[in-house]
């Protein structure tokens, strides 16, 4: 087909680069920030039970899942929208609020779907450099123009694991005009241990134009089911519901996600493993003399100060898959998911050999 049939915006889009998956048994995958324990057991039971009802369409509005989320978060159901992963909700937001030619501010070296959502809907992404591998809220505030419609923030930040504190975010939001929507991606929030992590739901309760994104993919181990949700004041959600595709969250995903919310045993196990795992990795990376960022997520950003793609290929020979951050615009950095104790030990020993340390 000739390119003349294609919308100009489509020609600018880049292919999404996922973390590589193993093609043979025995390979450790630490590239996509997945839960090393697999899915929540309670979710699996609910999915098996719900599988007997697959002849029926899913609930169009994910009512039972939204009810469970509202109860857990102490927020009105009307403030919640569910999606086929939180990625879909980014697209809903852009489709609902972004007009052609309006600007979307995006931190550089971060999750590519922010840029994708803006470009797909004929918006103009405006990038702001990281400062010491962290989002620079002051620089972002200074970048706001009369054309700005949306701002994407990520906390904990992918791929560095840094976070935005309550005071920093409070100060920033005071500088954002009321006609701008701030999208706060909190995909890794459940792993965070910092005492000054923001209470982002407070912004929604205060009526600010903040859209919070969360997911069941990481902490709850349901990446393959594709279930995420957004939280915003009900007036925004009402309009976003008009752009939501019918039956966008399948029956199994809704059932599994709802059950996972109550799996305290699995949640405690995941938190304990992540906390212990990152402490172990900090210690081993210090021994190797490598530069890294302390994380509030379930992965660690490491500046290997050499070609990340070469390190990736050599780690593959060690049967360990990590994420080179070349597609993030960071050619000499890697991201490694925090795995089980055995996986973490395998990673550090393999990395030492690959780097000759």
Secondary structure, DSSP 8 states (H G I E B T S, - for coil): --GGGS-HHHHH----------SSTT-EE-SS---TT-S-HHHHHHHHHHGGGTTS---TT-HHHHHHHHHHHTS-GGGEEEESSHHHHHHHHHHHH--TT-EEEEESSS-THHHHHHHHTT-EEEEE--BTTB--HHHHHHH--TTEEEEEEESS-TTT----BHHHHHHHHHTS-TT-EEEEE-TTGGG---TTB--THHHHHTT-SEEEEEESSSTTS-TTT--EEEE--HHHHHHHHHHS-TT-S-HHHHHHHHHHTT-HHHHHHHHHHHHHHHHHHHHHHHHHT-EE---SSSEEEEE-SS-HHHHHHHHHHTTEE-EEGGGGT-TTEEEEE---HHHHHHHHHHHHHHHT-
